[in-house]
Amino acid sequence: MLAIRLPEAIELRLDALAKATGRTKTYYVREAIVEHIDDLEDLYLAEQELIKVRAGRSKTMSLADVMKQYDLAD
């Protein structure tokens, strides 16, 4: 269980959204947290891959080469 305090302006927006849609405030808070965690995890993975590329430990491929390899020419 997690308890959080929200600024009044956010609480009012959340209340209005929940009332307008018939969903609970908990639903929207949970969805927002999950989406943000997904974004942060993606960012972390991208940053780690960028470090590998810059260090020469990971190969890259141009879009043209990918298109050619998979016969996706336009």
N, C-alpha and C positions, 0 to 999 in steps of 0.2 A: 504494500500500500504506500502510496506517495501522496503527500499533501503539498500543494503549492499555493502561494499567494500571488494573485495577478493584480496589476494596476487596474484601477476602477474603469478606465476607458476600455481596456481589453475585456474586462468582465462584462461590461455593458454590451460590447459587440458580440461576445460569445453568447450572452443571454438572447440577444435579438436573433442571431443566427439559429440557435436551437429552437426558439419559438416559431420562427418562420418556416423551418423545415420539419419540425416534429421529431427531431433527433435530440439526444441528450448532449449536454455540455461535455460530459465525459467522453462521448463518442468523438467529438471534434478535437478535444485535447489529445486523446489517444492517437487519432489519425495524424494530427500535426506532429506529434513526437515521432511516430514511426516514419513519416515522410522525411523529417529532418535528419533522423539517424541514418536512413538510407542514403541521403545526400552526402552526409559527412563520411560515411563508409566509402562511397564512390570517390569522393575527393581524396581520401587517404590513399586508396589504391592507385589512383591516377598519379598522385605525388610520388609514391614509392616507385612506380614504373618510370616516371620521368627521371628520378635519381639513377635508376639502372641504365636508362638510355644515355644520359649524360656521361655516365661512367664507362660506357661501352660494353656493358654487361647484358644488353638487350638489343635485339635487332629491330629496325623499323623497315617499313616498306611504303613506297609511294602509292598514291591512289591509282596512278596509271598502271603500275605493276600489279596491283591487286585486281584491277579491272581486266588486265590481260590474262593473268593467271586463271581467273574464274570465267573467262570468256564473256565478259560483261560490257563489251565495247558498245558505245552508243551509236 
